[in-house]
Amino acid sequence: MRTWKTLRGCRLKGDGVHHAMLGIARLHNLARTGWDQAGHA
């Protein structure tokens, strides 16, 4: 939930929106990779 607050904050600032989206995508990718590794381990 904290990521959404961060994204909203970036939108309000009007700066770094694209960077925020990349950060959220990176977090999702890391989480997905972690889940895949845990499931296959």
Order of alpha helices (4+ residues) and beta strands (2+ residues): alpha-alpha
